[in-house]
Structures are given as C-alpha cells and as structure tokens.
Amino acid sequence: MRWDEVQERFPNEWVVFEANKAYSKEGQCFIEEMSVIDSYVDSTKALKRYSELHQEAPHREYCFFTLPVLRLWRENDMWGSEGQDEYNRNL
C-alpha cells in the first residue's frame, strides 16, 4: 500500500506493517510502500504483534505507528516523508 491509502483506511488505529520499499536520507527514514499486517485500537496489542513478528524474522523491516502520533512528529519535524504533500495538507 502507498502512504495515502494507509492514511485513509487507518486514520486512528495502530498499524503494524512491513516496509516493502524504503530508504534513508539525512538521518530520516522514507517509506514509499508498505504491507499492512494488522491494525489495533490498543497500542499494547500493536507492540506485542510487532515484537512477535520481529522475533520471528529480525531481518525484515517491521514497524508500527498511529497517525495521530506521526502528525505530532511531523509538526515537530521529527519524521520525514519525501513526496508526501498530501499528508502535509491533511495536518
């Protein structure tokens, strides 16, 4: 899925995903495509699922997040996403 699709489908949920296409630039991670594995309302369940996946396959790029937290990071310039103009307009 692309970032805009994830925003639309999971606006207030914790999402556990695998980064399929990503790169780093100037100390920031840019995720272009991802596969959503699960979504949760409860952050502790998302963390547990992420931990399980990471333990099973530590070499894979698993992550978890919720959009409200990313909005705060973005407002404080702590998270980068090149080419995410749509995201920036939705803040």
SEFIZA-3560 file (N, C-alpha, C; in Angstrom, 3 decimals):
REM SEFIZA-3560
<numar><xx>0.842</xx><yy>-1.185</yy><zz>0.000</zz><atom>N</atom></numar>
<numar><xx>0.000</xx><yy>0.000</yy><zz>0.000</zz><atom>CA</atom></numar>
<numar><xx>0.881</xx><yy>1.239</yy><zz>0.000</zz><atom>C</atom></numar>
<numar><xx>0.350</xx><yy>2.281</yy><zz>-0.547</zz><atom>N</atom></numar>
<numar><xx>1.037</xx><yy>3.560</yy><zz>-0.510</zz><atom>CA</atom></numar>
<numar><xx>0.574</xx><yy>4.314</yy><zz>0.740</zz><atom>C</atom></numar>
<numar><xx>1.341</xx><yy>5.307</yy><zz>1.106</zz><atom>N</atom></numar>
<numar><xx>1.084</xx><yy>6.057</yy><zz>2.336</zz><atom>CA</atom></numar>
<numar><xx>-0.320</xx><yy>6.658</yy><zz>2.370</zz><atom>C</atom></numar>
<numar><xx>-0.775</xx><yy>7.251</yy><zz>1.268</zz><atom>N</atom></numar>
<numar><xx>-2.096</xx><yy>7.878</yy><zz>1.258</zz><atom>CA</atom></numar>
<numar><xx>-3.217</xx><yy>6.860</yy><zz>1.487</zz><atom>C</atom></numar>
<numar><xx>-3.035</xx><yy>5.640</yy><zz>1.014</zz><atom>N</atom></numar>
<numar><xx>-4.032</xx><yy>4.588</yy><zz>1.237</zz><atom>CA</atom></numar>
<numar><xx>-4.103</xx><yy>4.199</yy><zz>2.716</zz><atom>C</atom></numar>
<numar><xx>-2.959</xx><yy>4.110</yy><zz>3.355</zz><atom>N</atom></numar>
<numar><xx>-2.923</xx><yy>3.765</yy><zz>4.785</zz><atom>CA</atom></numar>
<numar><xx>-3.592</xx><yy>4.863</yy><zz>5.603</zz><atom>C</atom></numar>
<numar><xx>-3.313</xx><yy>6.116</yy><zz>5.272</zz><atom>N</atom></numar>
<numar><xx>-3.948</xx><yy>7.239</yy><zz>5.977</zz><atom>CA</atom></numar>
<numar><xx>-5.465</xx><yy>7.166</yy><zz>5.898</zz><atom>C</atom></numar>
<numar><xx>-5.959</xx><yy>6.836</yy><zz>4.726</zz><atom>N</atom></numar>
<numar><xx>-7.396</xx><yy>6.793</yy><zz>4.512</zz><atom>CA</atom></numar>
<numar><xx>-8.053</xx><yy>5.624</yy><zz>5.247</zz><atom>C</atom></numar>
<numar><xx>-7.432</xx><yy>4.461</yy><zz>5.203</zz><atom>N</atom></numar>
<numar><xx>-8.032</xx><yy>3.255</yy><zz>5.788</zz><atom>CA</atom></numar>
<numar><xx>-7.875</xx><yy>3.150</yy><zz>7.293</zz><atom>C</atom></numar>
<numar><xx>-6.796</xx><yy>3.718</yy><zz>7.857</zz><atom>N</atom></numar>
<numar><xx>-6.498</xx><yy>3.546</yy><zz>9.281</zz><atom>CA</atom></numar>
<numar><xx>-6.201</xx><yy>4.882</yy><zz>9.965</zz><atom>C</atom></numar>
<numar><xx>-7.120</xx><yy>5.845</yy><zz>9.930</zz><atom>N</atom></numar>
<numar><xx>-6.805</xx><yy>7.182</yy><zz>10.438</zz><atom>CA</atom></numar>
<numar><xx>-6.549</xx><yy>7.271</yy><zz>11.944</zz><atom>C</atom></numar>
<numar><xx>-7.100</xx><yy>6.367</yy><zz>12.735</zz><atom>N</atom></numar>
<numar><xx>-6.957</xx><yy>6.463</yy><zz>14.184</zz><atom>CA</atom></numar>
<numar><xx>-6.573</xx><yy>5.139</yy><zz>14.836</zz><atom>C</atom></numar>
<numar><xx>-5.998</xx><yy>4.242</yy><zz>14.057</zz><atom>N</atom></numar>
<numar><xx>-5.619</xx><yy>2.934</yy><zz>14.577</zz><atom>CA</atom></numar>
<numar><xx>-4.101</xx><yy>2.786</yy><zz>14.597</zz><atom>C</atom></numar>
<numar><xx>-3.638</xx><yy>1.877</yy><zz>15.426</zz><atom>N</atom></numar>
<numar><xx>-2.233</xx><yy>1.482</yy><zz>15.423</zz><atom>CA</atom></numar>
<numar><xx>-2.074</xx><yy>0.455</yy><zz>14.311</zz><atom>C</atom></numar>
<numar><xx>-1.117</xx><yy>0.689</yy><zz>13.420</zz><atom>N</atom></numar>
<numar><xx>-0.907</xx><yy>-0.173</yy><zz>12.271</zz><atom>CA</atom></numar>
<numar><xx>0.456</xx><yy>-0.856</yy><zz>12.372</zz><atom>C</atom></numar>
<numar><xx>0.454</xx><yy>-2.176</yy><zz>12.228</zz><atom>N</atom></numar>
<numar><xx>1.685</xx><yy>-2.961</yy><zz>12.175</zz><atom>CA</atom></numar>
<numar><xx>1.901</xx><yy>-3.280</yy><zz>10.701</zz><atom>C</atom></numar>
<numar><xx>3.088</xx><yy>-2.955</yy><zz>10.191</zz><atom>N</atom></numar>
<numar><xx>3.329</xx><yy>-3.155</yy><zz>8.771</zz><atom>CA</atom></numar>
<numar><xx>4.777</xx><yy>-3.550</yy><zz>8.494</zz><atom>C</atom></numar>
<numar><xx>4.995</xx><yy>-4.012</yy><zz>7.282</zz><atom>N</atom></numar>
<numar><xx>6.347</xx><yy>-4.277</yy><zz>6.800</zz><atom>CA</atom></numar>
<numar><xx>6.652</xx><yy>-3.264</yy><zz>5.705</zz><atom>C</atom></numar>
<numar><xx>7.791</xx><yy>-2.622</yy><zz>5.815</zz><atom>N</atom></numar>
<numar><xx>8.222</xx><yy>-1.671</yy><zz>4.789</zz><atom>CA</atom></numar>
<numar><xx>8.741</xx><yy>-2.465</yy><zz>3.593</zz><atom>C</atom></numar>
<numar><xx>8.089</xx><yy>-2.299</yy><zz>2.449</zz><atom>N</atom></numar>
<numar><xx>8.498</xx><yy>-3.009</yy><zz>1.233</zz><atom>CA</atom></numar>
<numar><xx>9.491</xx><yy>-2.209</yy><zz>0.406</zz><atom>C</atom></numar>
<numar><xx>9.315</xx><yy>-0.898</yy><zz>0.418</zz><atom>N</atom></numar>
<numar><xx>10.201</xx><yy>-0.015</yy><zz>-0.336</zz><atom>CA</atom></numar>
<numar><xx>10.491</xx><yy>1.191</yy><zz>0.536</zz><atom>C</atom></numar>
<numar><xx>11.744</xx><yy>1.312</yy><zz>0.973</zz><atom>N</atom></numar>
<numar><xx>12.117</xx><yy>2.397</yy><zz>1.877</zz><atom>CA</atom></numar>
<numar><xx>13.576</xx><yy>2.766</yy><zz>1.661</zz><atom>C</atom></numar>
<numar><xx>13.923</xx><yy>3.961</yy><zz>2.095</zz><atom>N</atom></numar>
<numar><xx>15.314</xx><yy>4.394</yy><zz>2.045</zz><atom>CA</atom></numar>
<numar><xx>15.545</xx><yy>5.433</yy><zz>3.138</zz><atom>C</atom></numar>
<numar><xx>16.813</xx><yy>5.710</yy><zz>3.426</zz><atom>N</atom></numar>
<numar><xx>17.189</xx><yy>6.715</yy><zz>4.415</zz><atom>CA</atom></numar>
<numar><xx>17.889</xx><yy>7.866</yy><zz>3.720</zz><atom>C</atom></numar>
<numar><xx>17.629</xx><yy>9.052</yy><zz>4.235</zz><atom>N</atom></numar>
<numar><xx>18.256</xx><yy>10.255</yy><zz>3.685</zz><atom>CA</atom></numar>
<numar><xx>18.387</xx><yy>11.270</yy><zz>4.804</zz><atom>C</atom></numar>
<numar><xx>19.604</xx><yy>11.722</yy><zz>5.034</zz><atom>N</atom></numar>
<numar><xx>19.879</xx><yy>12.737</yy><zz>6.050</zz><atom>CA</atom></numar>
<numar><xx>19.296</xx><yy>12.356</yy><zz>7.406</zz><atom>C</atom></numar>
<numar><xx>19.465</xx><yy>11.100</yy><zz>7.778</zz><atom>N</atom></numar>
<numar><xx>19.034</xx><yy>10.633</yy><zz>9.093</zz><atom>CA</atom></numar>
<numar><xx>17.554</xx><yy>10.366</yy><zz>9.249</zz><atom>C</atom></numar>
<numar><xx>16.798</xx><yy>10.429</yy><zz>8.159</zz><atom>N</atom></numar>
<numar><xx>15.366</xx><yy>10.167</yy><zz>8.228</zz><atom>CA</atom></numar>
<numar><xx>15.029</xx><yy>8.968</yy><zz>7.360</zz><atom>C</atom></numar>
<numar><xx>13.993</xx><yy>8.239</yy><zz>7.770</zz><atom>N</atom></numar>
<numar><xx>13.533</xx><yy>7.070</yy><zz>7.025</zz><atom>CA</atom></numar>
<numar><xx>12.329</xx><yy>7.474</yy><zz>6.177</zz><atom>C</atom></numar>
<numar><xx>12.362</xx><yy>7.096</yy><zz>4.905</zz><atom>N</atom></numar>
<numar><xx>11.284</xx><yy>7.388</yy><zz>3.981</zz><atom>CA</atom></numar>
<numar><xx>10.698</xx><yy>6.065</yy><zz>3.502</zz><atom>C</atom></numar>
<numar><xx>9.434</xx><yy>5.832</yy><zz>3.814</zz><atom>N</atom></numar>
<numar><xx>8.770</xx><yy>4.591</yy><zz>3.431</zz><atom>CA</atom></numar>
<numar><xx>7.830</xx><yy>4.905</yy><zz>2.272</zz><atom>C</atom></numar>
<numar><xx>8.096</xx><yy>4.293</yy><zz>1.137</zz><atom>N</atom></numar>
<numar><xx>7.294</xx><yy>4.559</yy><zz>-0.053</zz><atom>CA</atom></numar>
<numar><xx>6.151</xx><yy>3.562</yy><zz>-0.210</zz><atom>C</atom></numar>
<numar><xx>6.406</xx><yy>2.310</yy><zz>0.133</zz><atom>N</atom></numar>
<numar><xx>5.360</xx><yy>1.294</yy><zz>0.045</zz><atom>CA</atom></numar>
<numar><xx>5.456</xx><yy>0.365</yy><zz>1.248</zz><atom>C</atom></numar>
<numar><xx>4.285</xx><yy>-0.094</yy><zz>1.701</zz><atom>N</atom></numar>
<numar><xx>4.236</xx><yy>-0.966</yy><zz>2.868</zz><atom>CA</atom></numar>
<numar><xx>3.135</xx><yy>-1.991</yy><zz>2.728</zz><atom>C</atom></numar>
<numar><xx>3.284</xx><yy>-3.086</yy><zz>3.469</zz><atom>N</atom></numar>
<numar><xx>2.240</xx><yy>-4.110</yy><zz>3.559</zz><atom>CA</atom></numar>
<numar><xx>1.692</xx><yy>-4.072</yy><zz>4.977</zz><atom>C</atom></numar>
<numar><xx>0.435</xx><yy>-3.693</yy><zz>5.111</zz><atom>N</atom></numar>
<numar><xx>-0.200</xx><yy>-3.669</yy><zz>6.426</zz><atom>CA</atom></numar>
<numar><xx>-0.477</xx><yy>-5.103</yy><zz>6.844</zz><atom>C</atom></numar>
<numar><xx>-0.038</xx><yy>-5.439</yy><zz>8.046</zz><atom>N</atom></numar>
<numar><xx>-0.208</xx><yy>-6.790</yy><zz>8.571</zz><atom>CA</atom></numar>
<numar><xx>-1.420</xx><yy>-6.856</yy><zz>9.489</zz><atom>C</atom></numar>
<numar><xx>-1.519</xx><yy>-5.902</yy><zz>10.407</zz><atom>N</atom></numar>
<numar><xx>-2.637</xx><yy>-5.843</yy><zz>11.353</zz><atom>CA</atom></numar>
<numar><xx>-2.875</xx><yy>-4.403</yy><zz>11.760</zz><atom>C</atom></numar>
<numar><xx>-4.054</xx><yy>-4.142</yy><zz>12.309</zz><atom>N</atom></numar>
<numar><xx>-4.346</xx><yy>-2.831</yy><zz>12.892</zz><atom>CA</atom></numar>
<numar><xx>-5.060</xx><yy>-3.043</yy><zz>14.221</zz><atom>C</atom></numar>
<numar><xx>-4.829</xx><yy>-2.107</yy><zz>15.131</zz><atom>N</atom></numar>
<numar><xx>-5.355</xx><yy>-2.227</yy><zz>16.501</zz><atom>CA</atom></numar>
<numar><xx>-5.782</xx><yy>-0.866</yy><zz>17.020</zz><atom>C</atom></numar>
<numar><xx>-6.717</xx><yy>-0.880</yy><zz>17.935</zz><atom>N</atom></numar>
<numar><xx>-7.081</xx><yy>0.317</yy><zz>18.676</zz><atom>CA</atom></numar>
<numar><xx>-6.144</xx><yy>0.465</yy><zz>19.873</zz><atom>C</atom></numar>
<numar><xx>-5.717</xx><yy>-0.648</yy><zz>20.427</zz><atom>N</atom></numar>
<numar><xx>-4.877</xx><yy>-0.701</yy><zz>21.628</zz><atom>CA</atom></numar>
<numar><xx>-3.393</xx><yy>-0.764</yy><zz>21.235</zz><atom>C</atom></numar>
<numar><xx>-2.611</xx><yy>0.221</yy><zz>21.681</zz><atom>N</atom></numar>
<numar><xx>-1.185</xx><yy>0.274</yy><zz>21.329</zz><atom>CA</atom></numar>
<numar><xx>-0.398</xx><yy>-0.902</yy><zz>21.892</zz><atom>C</atom></numar>
<numar><xx>-0.804</xx><yy>-1.426</yy><zz>23.038</zz><atom>N</atom></numar>
<numar><xx>-0.057</xx><yy>-2.550</yy><zz>23.624</zz><atom>CA</atom></numar>
<numar><xx>-0.207</xx><yy>-3.808</yy><zz>22.776</zz><atom>C</atom></numar>
<numar><xx>-1.360</xx><yy>-3.983</yy><zz>22.161</zz><atom>N</atom></numar>
<numar><xx>-1.552</xx><yy>-5.133</yy><zz>21.265</zz><atom>CA</atom></numar>
<numar><xx>-0.719</xx><yy>-4.971</yy><zz>19.995</zz><atom>C</atom></numar>
<numar><xx>-0.633</xx><yy>-3.751</yy><zz>19.497</zz><atom>N</atom></numar>
<numar><xx>0.192</xx><yy>-3.496</yy><zz>18.313</zz><atom>CA</atom></numar>
<numar><xx>1.662</xx><yy>-3.761</yy><zz>18.628</zz><atom>C</atom></numar>
<numar><xx>2.121</xx><yy>-3.303</yy><zz>19.784</zz><atom>N</atom></numar>
<numar><xx>3.509</xx><yy>-3.543</yy><zz>20.187</zz><atom>CA</atom></numar>
<numar><xx>3.783</xx><yy>-5.031</yy><zz>20.348</zz><atom>C</atom></numar>
<numar><xx>2.843</xx><yy>-5.750</yy><zz>20.930</zz><atom>N</atom></numar>
<numar><xx>3.009</xx><yy>-7.200</yy><zz>21.103</zz><atom>CA</atom></numar>
<numar><xx>3.130</xx><yy>-7.894</yy><zz>19.746</zz><atom>C</atom></numar>
<numar><xx>2.263</xx><yy>-7.533</yy><zz>18.810</zz><atom>N</atom></numar>
<numar><xx>2.301</xx><yy>-8.142</yy><zz>17.478</zz><atom>CA</atom></numar>
<numar><xx>3.611</xx><yy>-7.805</yy><zz>16.764</zz><atom>C</atom></numar>
<numar><xx>4.024</xx><yy>-6.549</yy><zz>16.847</zz><atom>N</atom></numar>
<numar><xx>5.297</xx><yy>-6.135</yy><zz>16.253</zz><atom>CA</atom></numar>
<numar><xx>6.446</xx><yy>-6.959</yy><zz>16.840</zz><atom>C</atom></numar>
<numar><xx>6.455</xx><yy>-7.123</yy><zz>18.158</zz><atom>N</atom></numar>
<numar><xx>7.509</xx><yy>-7.887</yy><zz>18.832</zz><atom>CA</atom></numar>
<numar><xx>7.531</xx><yy>-9.337</yy><zz>18.373</zz><atom>C</atom></numar>
<numar><xx>6.357</xx><yy>-9.931</yy><zz>18.222</zz><atom>N</atom></numar>
<numar><xx>6.274</xx><yy>-11.313</yy><zz>17.739</zz><atom>CA</atom></numar>
<numar><xx>6.865</xx><yy>-11.440</yy><zz>16.339</zz><atom>C</atom></numar>
<numar><xx>6.468</xx><yy>-10.538</yy><zz>15.468</zz><atom>N</atom></numar>
<numar><xx>6.967</xx><yy>-10.570</yy><zz>14.088</zz><atom>CA</atom></numar>
<numar><xx>8.481</xx><yy>-10.360</yy><zz>14.050</zz><atom>C</atom></numar>
<numar><xx>8.951</xx><yy>-9.394</yy><zz>14.823</zz><atom>N</atom></numar>
<numar><xx>10.384</xx><yy>-9.097</yy><zz>14.839</zz><atom>CA</atom></numar>
<numar><xx>11.191</xx><yy>-10.278</yy><zz>15.382</zz><atom>C</atom></numar>
<numar><xx>10.647</xx><yy>-10.960</yy><zz>16.366</zz><atom>N</atom></numar>
<numar><xx>11.335</xx><yy>-12.122</yy><zz>16.927</zz><atom>CA</atom></numar>
<numar><xx>11.398</xx><yy>-13.263</yy><zz>15.898</zz><atom>C</atom></numar>
<numar><xx>10.327</xx><yy>-13.436</yy><zz>15.134</zz><atom>N</atom></numar>
<numar><xx>10.283</xx><yy>-14.490</yy><zz>14.117</zz><atom>CA</atom></numar>
<numar><xx>11.214</xx><yy>-14.208</yy><zz>12.938</zz><atom>C</atom></numar>
<numar><xx>11.329</xx><yy>-12.943</yy><zz>12.567</zz><atom>N</atom></numar>
<numar><xx>12.130</xx><yy>-12.571</yy><zz>11.392</zz><atom>CA</atom></numar>
<numar><xx>12.813</xx><yy>-11.222</yy><zz>11.620</zz><atom>C</atom></numar>
<numar><xx>13.877</xx><yy>-11.197</yy><zz>12.416</zz><atom>N</atom></numar>
<numar><xx>14.520</xx><yy>-9.921</yy><zz>12.770</zz><atom>CA</atom></numar>
<numar><xx>15.144</xx><yy>-9.170</yy><zz>11.589</zz><atom>C</atom></numar>
<numar><xx>15.390</xx><yy>-9.837</yy><zz>10.493</zz><atom>N</atom></numar>
<numar><xx>15.994</xx><yy>-9.198</yy><zz>9.327</zz><atom>CA</atom></numar>
<numar><xx>14.978</xx><yy>-8.417</yy><zz>8.480</zz><atom>C</atom></numar>
<numar><xx>13.693</xx><yy>-8.591</yy><zz>8.751</zz><atom>N</atom></numar>
<numar><xx>12.658</xx><yy>-7.897</yy><zz>7.981</zz><atom>CA</atom></numar>
<numar><xx>12.355</xx><yy>-6.546</yy><zz>8.611</zz><atom>C</atom></numar>
<numar><xx>11.848</xx><yy>-5.618</yy><zz>7.808</zz><atom>N</atom></numar>
<numar><xx>11.593</xx><yy>-4.241</yy><zz>8.243</zz><atom>CA</atom></numar>
<numar><xx>10.157</xx><yy>-4.068</yy><zz>8.748</zz><atom>C</atom></numar>
<numar><xx>9.900</xx><yy>-4.548</yy><zz>9.959</zz><atom>N</atom></numar>
<numar><xx>8.585</xx><yy>-4.376</yy><zz>10.568</zz><atom>CA</atom></numar>
<numar><xx>8.557</xx><yy>-3.071</yy><zz>11.350</zz><atom>C</atom></numar>
<numar><xx>7.391</xx><yy>-2.430</yy><zz>11.356</zz><atom>N</atom></numar>
<numar><xx>7.204</xx><yy>-1.167</yy><zz>12.077</zz><atom>CA</atom></numar>
<numar><xx>5.774</xx><yy>-1.129</yy><zz>12.601</zz><atom>C</atom></numar>
<numar><xx>5.530</xx><yy>-0.191</yy><zz>13.501</zz><atom>N</atom></numar>
<numar><xx>4.149</xx><yy>0.077</yy><zz>13.888</zz><atom>CA</atom></numar>
<numar><xx>4.009</xx><yy>1.551</yy><zz>14.209</zz><atom>C</atom></numar>
<numar><xx>2.828</xx><yy>2.103</yy><zz>13.968</zz><atom>N</atom></numar>
<numar><xx>2.581</xx><yy>3.520</yy><zz>14.194</zz><atom>CA</atom></numar>
<numar><xx>1.090</xx><yy>3.783</yy><zz>14.275</zz><atom>C</atom></numar>
<numar><xx>0.761</xx><yy>4.997</yy><zz>14.692</zz><atom>N</atom></numar>
<numar><xx>-0.600</xx><yy>5.509</yy><zz>14.609</zz><atom>CA</atom></numar>
<numar><xx>-0.510</xx><yy>6.913</yy><zz>14.029</zz><atom>C</atom></numar>
<numar><xx>-1.430</xx><yy>7.282</yy><zz>13.189</zz><atom>N</atom></numar>
<numar><xx>-1.358</xx><yy>8.577</yy><zz>12.514</zz><atom>CA</atom></numar>
<numar><xx>-1.350</xx><yy>9.773</yy><zz>13.464</zz><atom>C</atom></numar>
<numar><xx>-2.137</xx><yy>9.777</yy><zz>14.554</zz><atom>N</atom></numar>
<numar><xx>-2.055</xx><yy>10.931</yy><zz>15.456</zz><atom>CA</atom></numar>
<numar><xx>-0.638</xx><yy>11.176</yy><zz>15.993</zz><atom>C</atom></numar>
<numar><xx>0.115</xx><yy>10.131</yy><zz>16.278</zz><atom>N</atom></numar>
<numar><xx>1.487</xx><yy>10.299</yy><zz>16.758</zz><atom>CA</atom></numar>
<numar><xx>2.376</xx><yy>10.822</yy><zz>15.628</zz><atom>C</atom></numar>
<numar><xx>2.217</xx><yy>10.301</yy><zz>14.423</zz><atom>N</atom></numar>
<numar><xx>3.018</xx><yy>10.780</yy><zz>13.297</zz><atom>CA</atom></numar>
<numar><xx>2.733</xx><yy>12.236</yy><zz>12.995</zz><atom>C</atom></numar>
<numar><xx>1.494</xx><yy>12.671</yy><zz>13.165</zz><atom>N</atom></numar>
<numar><xx>1.171</xx><yy>14.084</yy><zz>12.946</zz><atom>CA</atom></numar>
<numar><xx>1.944</xx><yy>14.958</yy><zz>13.921</zz><atom>C</atom></numar>
<numar><xx>2.032</xx><yy>14.519</yy><zz>15.180</zz><atom>N</atom></numar>
<numar><xx>2.808</xx><yy>15.276</yy><zz>16.167</zz><atom>CA</atom></numar>
<numar><xx>4.280</xx><yy>15.312</yy><zz>15.788</zz><atom>C</atom></numar>
<numar><xx>4.829</xx><yy>14.168</yy><zz>15.387</zz><atom>N</atom></numar>
<numar><xx>6.240</xx><yy>14.117</yy><zz>14.978</zz><atom>CA</atom></numar>
<numar><xx>6.471</xx><yy>15.039</yy><zz>13.797</zz><atom>C</atom></numar>
<numar><xx>5.575</xx><yy>14.996</yy><zz>12.830</zz><atom>N</atom></numar>
<numar><xx>5.736</xx><yy>15.799</yy><zz>11.619</zz><atom>CA</atom></numar>
<numar><xx>5.686</xx><yy>17.286</yy><zz>11.961</zz><atom>C</atom></numar>
<numar><xx>4.769</xx><yy>17.660</yy><zz>12.854</zz><atom>N</atom></numar>
<numar><xx>4.668</xx><yy>19.058</yy><zz>13.259</zz><atom>CA</atom></numar>
<numar><xx>5.954</xx><yy>19.532</yy><zz>13.937</zz><atom>C</atom></numar>
<numar><xx>6.646</xx><yy>18.620</yy><zz>14.591</zz><atom>N</atom></numar>
<numar><xx>7.892</xx><yy>18.955</yy><zz>15.266</zz><atom>CA</atom></numar>
<numar><xx>9.114</xx><yy>18.606</yy><zz>14.419</zz><atom>C</atom></numar>
<numar><xx>8.882</xx><yy>18.284</yy><zz>13.130</zz><atom>N</atom></numar>
<numar><xx>9.949</xx><yy>17.974</yy><zz>12.169</zz><atom>CA</atom></numar>
<numar><xx>10.839</xx><yy>16.823</yy><zz>12.629</zz><atom>C</atom></numar>
<numar><xx>10.230</xx><yy>15.784</yy><zz>13.213</zz><atom>N</atom></numar>
<numar><xx>10.979</xx><yy>14.638</yy><zz>13.697</zz><atom>CA</atom></numar>
<numar><xx>10.859</xx><yy>13.445</yy><zz>12.756</zz><atom>C</atom></numar>
<numar><xx>10.029</xx><yy>13.553</yy><zz>11.744</zz><atom>N</atom></numar>
<numar><xx>9.774</xx><yy>12.415</yy><zz>10.847</zz><atom>CA</atom></numar>
<numar><xx>9.716</xx><yy>12.939</yy><zz>9.431</zz><atom>C</atom></numar>
<numar><xx>10.380</xx><yy>12.285</yy><zz>8.521</zz><atom>N</atom></numar>
<numar><xx>10.413</xx><yy>12.752</yy><zz>7.142</zz><atom>CA</atom></numar>
<numar><xx>9.648</xx><yy>11.847</yy><zz>6.210</zz><atom>C</atom></numar>
<numar><xx>9.119</xx><yy>12.427</yy><zz>5.173</zz><atom>N</atom></numar>
<numar><xx>8.426</xx><yy>11.642</yy><zz>4.167</zz><atom>CA</atom></numar>
<numar><xx>8.451</xx><yy>12.415</yy><zz>2.860</zz><atom>C</atom></numar>
<numar><xx>9.463</xx><yy>12.170</yy><zz>2.077</zz><atom>N</atom></numar>
<numar><xx>9.632</xx><yy>12.867</yy><zz>0.813</zz><atom>CA</atom></numar>
<numar><xx>8.469</xx><yy>12.546</yy><zz>-0.124</zz><atom>C</atom></numar>
<numar><xx>7.944</xx><yy>13.581</yy><zz>-0.752</zz><atom>N</atom></numar>
<numar><xx>6.857</xx><yy>13.373</yy><zz>-1.699</zz><atom>CA</atom></numar>
<numar><xx>5.510</xx><yy>13.145</yy><zz>-1.041</zz><atom>C</atom></numar>
<numar><xx>5.370</xx><yy>13.530</yy><zz>0.210</zz><atom>N</atom></numar>
<numar><xx>4.109</xx><yy>13.305</yy><zz>0.913</zz><atom>CA</atom></numar>
<numar><xx>3.320</xx><yy>14.608</yy><zz>1.065</zz><atom>C</atom></numar>
<numar><xx>3.177</xx><yy>15.346</yy><zz>-0.014</zz><atom>N</atom></numar>
<numar><xx>2.454</xx><yy>16.616</yy><zz>0.024</zz><atom>CA</atom></numar>
<numar><xx>1.022</xx><yy>16.443</yy><zz>0.491</zz><atom>C</atom></numar>
<numar><xx>0.392</xx><yy>15.360</yy><zz>0.086</zz><atom>N</atom></numar>
<numar><xx>-0.991</xx><yy>15.098</yy><zz>0.508</zz><atom>CA</atom></numar>
<numar><xx>-1.069</xx><yy>14.964</yy><zz>2.008</zz><atom>C</atom></numar>
<numar><xx>-0.107</xx><yy>14.254</yy><zz>2.597</zz><atom>N</atom></numar>
<numar><xx>-0.068</xx><yy>14.108</yy><zz>4.051</zz><atom>CA</atom></numar>
<numar><xx>0.057</xx><yy>15.475</yy><zz>4.711</zz><atom>C</atom></numar>
<numar><xx>0.952</xx><yy>16.299</yy><zz>4.215</zz><atom>N</atom></numar>
<numar><xx>1.170</xx><yy>17.605</yy><zz>4.806</zz><atom>CA</atom></numar>
<numar><xx>-0.086</xx><yy>18.473</yy><zz>4.725</zz><atom>C</atom></numar>
<numar><xx>-0.845</xx><yy>18.345</yy><zz>3.649</zz><atom>N</atom></numar>
<numar><xx>-2.084</xx><yy>19.119</yy><zz>3.528</zz><atom>CA</atom></numar>
<numar><xx>-3.138</xx><yy>18.655</yy><zz>4.517</zz><atom>C</atom></numar>
<numar><xx>-3.068</xx><yy>17.397</yy><zz>4.958</zz><atom>N</atom></numar>
<numar><xx>-4.066</xx><yy>16.848</yy><zz>5.878</zz><atom>CA</atom></numar>
<numar><xx>-3.749</xx><yy>17.109</yy><zz>7.341</zz><atom>C</atom></numar>
<numar><xx>-2.628</xx><yy>17.726</yy><zz>7.646</zz><atom>N</atom></numar>
<numar><xx>-2.284</xx><yy>18.003</yy><zz>9.056</zz><atom>CA</atom></numar>
<numar><xx>-3.219</xx><yy>18.995</yy><zz>9.671</zz><atom>C</atom></numar>
//
